[in-house]
């Protein structure tokens, strides 16, 4: 196998008891472990033993009494949890979600720099702008900022963070005990950044990072999101329901990056896939039906309402999805709302049917089948220009992860599509994306 042989990139997206909204109610689930660090350490170690690229944590900075009744709780703050995982693993990447709307560049740059040092170069930042009024109201605002303003702020935020990570030259450390020189002050630089949203003097009070800067990840698929990601992202977490949609997104995004002077091979497109794996297709479908049977439609409607920013909680379940505002009028999650509308219209789903389609992955593609069928699906997307890899999102976390690493990954390895050993030590090594800034 040649040195340049293209390989799948696989992340484990850790989400509580699983990505199905009713996973915590499954007989095998142990929801009391949601705040047990040993549970997350075990998941990360299983993924690392399977040679996956990274573990990934999403985040939302709000909840409600109605939501917690049905188990919608984010749990640990991502960077805190990833710091604990850093010392219980040695090779797997560690990607955490942090919002640019409710943080400051200096504090976040320092926290991510710390994680990169603690993990010896395995840190990644999933950049989000947040998208709900409930989140804004936890930070002293009545409503979320407009979609366009959130991305303007995010652009300046990331530019400042990159300047902070670059404020120490790579050779700034001297460590000369005899002369009493720890670092060369000529190689440590103030930013004196004065922008529309931020004023930051700098430099960062953390020495140069092992990776130069953490791997930058982004998940927006709106026009603003794609323009932002084309400029900054080194991996794009996305959601598509068909291979045709995925190929179109892939080609469009690679072209956008290339137009900005970037190497398109250094921007990975990683759709989410939410698998349920059985020894037979029938067994997988039965597992899926069992999880669906544990769903609460009232809670599902609440989740959908929060996702699209339109209150559907009193809407009849057996009616079609009502008309929604045009995507450009939505200030929340534009691209995901459009995906949901397209799915409902394409398959002529009632609200009840739509809720079941969304239950396993919130709009990411769900797949119930055998290990061979899952591998066939991933290979088709990979070799036909729809994906560089996948965010693996087990609908039932621990059981689903075990099935994936014990059944699907060996099948992918037999096909020469996934590594059998790590060849590098940092997340950049795994992804094959050098730090260029």
Secondary structure in CASP SS format (residue, H / E / C, confidence):
PFRMAT SS
TARGET T0000
AUTHOR 0000-0000-0000
METHOD secondary structure of the structure
MODEL  1
X C 1.00
X C 1.00
X C 1.00
X C 1.00
X C 1.00
X C 1.00
X C 1.00
X C 1.00
X E 1.00
X E 1.00
X E 1.00
X E 1.00
X E 1.00
X E 1.00
X C 1.00
X C 1.00
X C 1.00
X C 1.00
X C 1.00
X C 1.00
X C 1.00
X C 1.00
X H 1.00
X H 1.00
X H 1.00
X C 1.00
X C 1.00
X C 1.00
X C 1.00
X C 1.00
X H 1.00
X H 1.00
X H 1.00
X H 1.00
X H 1.00
X C 1.00
X H 1.00
X H 1.00
X H 1.00
X H 1.00
X H 1.00
X H 1.00
X H 1.00
X H 1.00
X H 1.00
X H 1.00
X H 1.00
X H 1.00
X H 1.00
X C 1.00
X C 1.00
X C 1.00
X C 1.00
X E 1.00
X E 1.00
X E 1.00
X E 1.00
X C 1.00
X C 1.00
X C 1.00
X C 1.00
X C 1.00
X C 1.00
X C 1.00
X H 1.00
X H 1.00
X H 1.00
X H 1.00
X H 1.00
X C 1.00
X C 1.00
X C 1.00
X C 1.00
X C 1.00
X C 1.00
X C 1.00
X C 1.00
X H 1.00
X H 1.00
X H 1.00
X H 1.00
X H 1.00
X H 1.00
X H 1.00
X H 1.00
X H 1.00
X C 1.00
X C 1.00
X C 1.00
X C 1.00
X C 1.00
X C 1.00
X E 1.00
X E 1.00
X E 1.00
X E 1.00
X E 1.00
X E 1.00
X E 1.00
X C 1.00
X C 1.00
X C 1.00
X C 1.00
X C 1.00
X H 1.00
X H 1.00
X H 1.00
X H 1.00
X H 1.00
X H 1.00
X H 1.00
X H 1.00
X H 1.00
X H 1.00
X H 1.00
X H 1.00
X H 1.00
X H 1.00
X C 1.00
X C 1.00
X C 1.00
X C 1.00
X E 1.00
X E 1.00
X E 1.00
X E 1.00
X E 1.00
X E 1.00
X C 1.00
X C 1.00
X C 1.00
X C 1.00
X H 1.00
X H 1.00
X H 1.00
X H 1.00
X C 1.00
X C 1.00
X C 1.00
X C 1.00
X C 1.00
X C 1.00
X C 1.00
X C 1.00
X C 1.00
X C 1.00
X H 1.00
X H 1.00
X H 1.00
X H 1.00
X H 1.00
X H 1.00
X H 1.00
X H 1.00
X H 1.00
X H 1.00
X H 1.00
X H 1.00
X H 1.00
X H 1.00
X H 1.00
X H 1.00
X H 1.00
X H 1.00
X H 1.00
X C 1.00
X C 1.00
X E 1.00
X C 1.00
X C 1.00
X C 1.00
X C 1.00
X E 1.00
X E 1.00
X E 1.00
X E 1.00
X C 1.00
X C 1.00
X C 1.00
X C 1.00
X E 1.00
X E 1.00
X E 1.00
X C 1.00
X H 1.00
X H 1.00
X H 1.00
X E 1.00
X C 1.00
X C 1.00
X C 1.00
X C 1.00
X E 1.00
X E 1.00
X C 1.00
X C 1.00
X C 1.00
X C 1.00
X E 1.00
X E 1.00
X C 1.00
X C 1.00
X C 1.00
X C 1.00
X C 1.00
X C 1.00
X C 1.00
X C 1.00
X C 1.00
X C 1.00
X C 1.00
X C 1.00
X C 1.00
X C 1.00
X E 1.00
X E 1.00
X E 1.00
X E 1.00
X C 1.00
X C 1.00
X C 1.00
X C 1.00
X H 1.00
X H 1.00
X H 1.00
X H 1.00
X H 1.00
X H 1.00
X H 1.00
X H 1.00
X H 1.00
X H 1.00
X C 1.00
X C 1.00
X E 1.00
X E 1.00
X E 1.00
X E 1.00
X C 1.00
X C 1.00
X C 1.00
X C 1.00
X H 1.00
X H 1.00
X H 1.00
X H 1.00
X H 1.00
X H 1.00
X H 1.00
X H 1.00
X H 1.00
X H 1.00
X H 1.00
X H 1.00
X H 1.00
X H 1.00
X H 1.00
X H 1.00
X H 1.00
X C 1.00
X C 1.00
X C 1.00
X C 1.00
X H 1.00
X H 1.00
X H 1.00
X C 1.00
X E 1.00
X E 1.00
X E 1.00
X E 1.00
X E 1.00
X E 1.00
X E 1.00
X E 1.00
X E 1.00
X E 1.00
X C 1.00
X C 1.00
X C 1.00
X H 1.00
X H 1.00
X H 1.00
X H 1.00
X H 1.00
X H 1.00
X H 1.00
X H 1.00
X H 1.00
X H 1.00
X H 1.00
X H 1.00
X H 1.00
X C 1.00
X C 1.00
X C 1.00
X H 1.00
X H 1.00
X H 1.00
X H 1.00
X H 1.00
X H 1.00
X H 1.00
X H 1.00
X H 1.00
X H 1.00
X H 1.00
X H 1.00
X C 1.00
X C 1.00
X C 1.00
X C 1.00
X C 1.00
X C 1.00
X C 1.00
X C 1.00
X C 1.00
X C 1.00
X C 1.00
X E 1.00
X C 1.00
X C 1.00
X C 1.00
X C 1.00
X C 1.00
X C 1.00
X H 1.00
X H 1.00
X H 1.00
X C 1.00
X C 1.00
X C 1.00
X C 1.00
X H 1.00
X H 1.00
X H 1.00
X H 1.00
X H 1.00
X H 1.00
X H 1.00
X H 1.00
X H 1.00
X H 1.00
X H 1.00
X H 1.00
X H 1.00
X C 1.00
X C 1.00
X C 1.00
X E 1.00
X H 1.00
X H 1.00
X H 1.00
X H 1.00
X H 1.00
X H 1.00
X H 1.00
X H 1.00
X H 1.00
X C 1.00
X C 1.00
X C 1.00
X C 1.00
X C 1.00
X E 1.00
X E 1.00
X E 1.00
X E 1.00
X E 1.00
X C 1.00
X H 1.00
X H 1.00
X H 1.00
X H 1.00
X H 1.00
X H 1.00
X H 1.00
X H 1.00
X H 1.00
X H 1.00
X H 1.00
X H 1.00
X H 1.00
X C 1.00
X C 1.00
X C 1.00
X C 1.00
X C 1.00
X E 1.00
X E 1.00
X E 1.00
X E 1.00
X C 1.00
X C 1.00
X C 1.00
X C 1.00
X H 1.00
X H 1.00
X H 1.00
X H 1.00
X H 1.00
X H 1.00
X H 1.00
X H 1.00
X H 1.00
X H 1.00
X H 1.00
X H 1.00
X H 1.00
X H 1.00
X H 1.00
X H 1.00
X H 1.00
X H 1.00
X C 1.00
X C 1.00
X C 1.00
X C 1.00
X C 1.00
X C 1.00
X C 1.00
X C 1.00
X C 1.00
X C 1.00
X C 1.00
X C 1.00
X H 1.00
X H 1.00
X H 1.00
X H 1.00
X H 1.00
X C 1.00
X C 1.00
X C 1.00
X C 1.00
X C 1.00
X C 1.00
END
